[in-house]
Amino acid sequence: MNDILRLSTLIAVLFLGIQNLAVAQVSYMLDEAESSAFVRGTSTIHDWEMKVEQLQGSITLAEAGSINSLQKGNFQTNVESLKSDRNLMNKKTYEALKSKKHPQITVQVNSVKEVQGKLVANLVVTIAGQTQKVTDEIELKTLANQSLSVQGILDLKMTSYQVEPPVALMGTIKTDDEVKVAYHLIFKQK
């Protein structure tokens, strides 16, 4: 009888512990209307910028508001949602990023850790069908409405993803290999 009581107590404690772990997880969805992202670079003639017009994403934290407790995160955008005010630039970008074969750019967040007082995200970025692991320093704020604000500037090289920097006018205009993705993302609790 004593063994049955101990077993029942152990099962109850395990059940409550698992239930508390499940309740502690907090899911956040990207608020597309409040979020923004821009791809910026230079060329032989001028600096350029493309707005990311469609963003989707979510993150799951073990504790509300604590990015250090990140369990998973992901973002994606359609290549053809990158827009500039120049149609030729849009067309050249979509061709360079192989949008017909690889229509999405994805980012998976593996972890966020504090390193020397700064938050560093470990990411897996897939562009044009090529995947690279990268790190990015981020800034996190918890807003008054319990939403999360995440911002940063991700430095990338197109050639790291086997993307040839676009050229125009028979090679007289050349885009530099390095680009910066500036983002300010707002996540609202589900």
C-alpha positions in Angstrom: 0.0 0.0 0.0 2.9 2.3 0.9 4.5 1.8 -2.6 1.2 2.6 -4.3 0.9 5.8 -2.4 4.5 6.8 -3.3 3.9 5.9 -7.0 0.6 7.9 -7.0 2.4 10.9 -5.4 5.3 10.7 -8.0 2.8 10.5 -10.9 0.9 13.5 -9.5 4.1 15.6 -9.1 5.3 14.7 -12.6 2.0 15.5 -14.1 1.9 18.9 -12.3 5.5 19.6 -13.3 4.8 18.9 -17.0 1.6 20.9 -16.9 3.5 23.9 -15.4 6.1 23.6 -18.1 3.4 23.7 -20.8 1.7 26.7 -19.2 5.0 28.6 -18.8 5.6 28.6 -22.5 4.5 31.9 -24.1 4.0 32.2 -27.9 4.2 35.5 -29.7 3.2 36.3 -33.3 4.8 38.9 -35.4 2.6 42.0 -35.8 3.2 42.7 -39.5 1.5 46.1 -39.4 3.8 47.4 -36.6 7.0 45.7 -37.9 9.4 46.9 -40.5 12.5 45.6 -42.4 14.7 47.1 -45.1 17.5 45.7 -47.2 20.2 48.3 -47.8 23.3 48.3 -49.9 25.5 50.3 -52.3 26.3 50.3 -56.0 28.8 52.0 -58.2 26.3 54.9 -58.7 24.2 55.2 -55.5 23.1 53.7 -52.2 19.9 51.7 -52.5 17.1 50.4 -50.3 14.3 47.8 -50.6 11.4 47.6 -48.2 10.3 44.1 -47.1 6.6 44.5 -47.6 5.5 41.1 -46.2 6.8 39.5 -43.0 5.6 36.5 -41.1 7.0 35.0 -37.9 6.6 33.8 -34.4 8.7 33.1 -31.3 8.2 30.9 -28.3 9.7 31.8 -24.9 9.8 29.7 -21.8 9.1 32.9 -19.8 7.0 35.9 -20.9 9.2 38.8 -21.8 12.5 36.9 -21.4 14.3 36.6 -24.8 17.0 34.6 -23.0 14.4 31.9 -22.5 13.8 31.6 -26.3 12.8 28.1 -27.3 12.2 28.7 -31.0 11.6 31.4 -33.5 11.2 31.7 -37.2 10.6 34.3 -39.9 9.9 34.3 -43.5 9.2 36.6 -46.4 8.5 36.2 -50.1 11.4 37.3 -52.2 9.1 39.3 -54.4 7.8 41.3 -51.4 11.2 43.1 -51.5 10.3 46.4 -53.2 12.2 49.5 -54.3 11.0 52.5 -56.2 12.8 51.2 -59.3 11.2 48.4 -61.4 14.5 47.4 -63.0 16.1 47.0 -59.6 13.2 44.8 -58.4 13.4 42.6 -61.5 17.2 42.2 -61.2 16.9 41.4 -57.5 14.3 38.7 -58.0 16.5 37.2 -60.8 19.6 37.3 -58.6 17.7 35.7 -55.6 16.3 33.0 -57.9 12.7 33.8 -56.8 11.1 31.4 -59.3 12.9 28.4 -57.9 13.3 29.7 -54.3 10.4 32.1 -53.6 11.0 32.5 -49.8 13.7 33.8 -47.5 13.6 32.1 -44.1 15.3 32.8 -40.8 15.3 30.3 -37.9 16.3 31.6 -34.5 18.2 28.8 -32.7 19.1 30.7 -29.5 19.7 34.1 -27.9 22.4 34.5 -25.4 23.8 37.4 -23.4 27.5 37.9 -24.4 29.4 40.7 -22.6 26.2 42.5 -21.8 24.7 42.3 -25.3 22.1 39.9 -26.7 23.4 37.8 -29.5 21.0 35.7 -31.7 22.2 32.5 -33.4 20.4 32.3 -36.7 20.0 30.0 -39.7 19.3 32.0 -42.8 18.2 30.5 -46.1 18.4 32.7 -49.2 18.2 31.4 -52.8 18.2 27.8 -51.5 21.5 28.3 -49.6 21.6 28.1 -45.8 24.2 29.7 -43.6 24.6 30.0 -39.8 25.0 33.6 -38.7 25.0 35.6 -35.5 23.4 39.0 -34.9 23.4 41.4 -32.0 19.9 42.4 -31.1 18.1 44.9 -28.9 15.1 43.7 -27.0 12.5 45.8 -25.1 9.3 44.8 -23.4 6.6 47.3 -24.3 3.8 48.7 -22.1 1.3 46.3 -23.6 3.5 43.3 -22.9 4.5 43.1 -26.6 8.2 42.5 -27.5 10.3 44.9 -29.6 13.3 43.3 -31.3 15.6 45.3 -33.5 19.0 44.9 -35.1 21.0 45.2 -38.3 22.0 41.9 -39.9 25.2 42.1 -42.1 25.2 39.6 -45.0 27.2 38.9 -48.2 25.2 37.9 -51.2 28.0 35.6 -52.4 27.8 33.6 -49.1 24.4 32.4 -50.5 25.7 31.9 -54.1 23.9 35.1 -55.2 25.7 37.1 -57.8 25.4 40.8 -57.0 23.1 42.3 -59.6 24.5 44.4 -62.5 22.7 46.7 -64.9 23.4 48.7 -68.1 25.8 46.1 -69.4 27.9 46.0 -66.2 28.3 49.8 -65.8 26.2 49.7 -62.6 27.4 47.0 -60.1 25.8 46.2 -56.7 28.3 45.7 -53.8 28.3 42.2 -52.3 27.6 43.4 -48.8 24.0 44.2 -47.7 22.5 45.2 -44.4 19.0 44.0 -43.2 17.7 46.6 -40.8 14.7 45.3 -38.8 12.3 46.4 -36.1 10.0 43.6 -35.2 7.0 43.8 -32.8 5.7 40.5 -31.3 2.3 40.3 -29.6 1.4 37.5 -27.2 -1.0 35.0 -28.6 
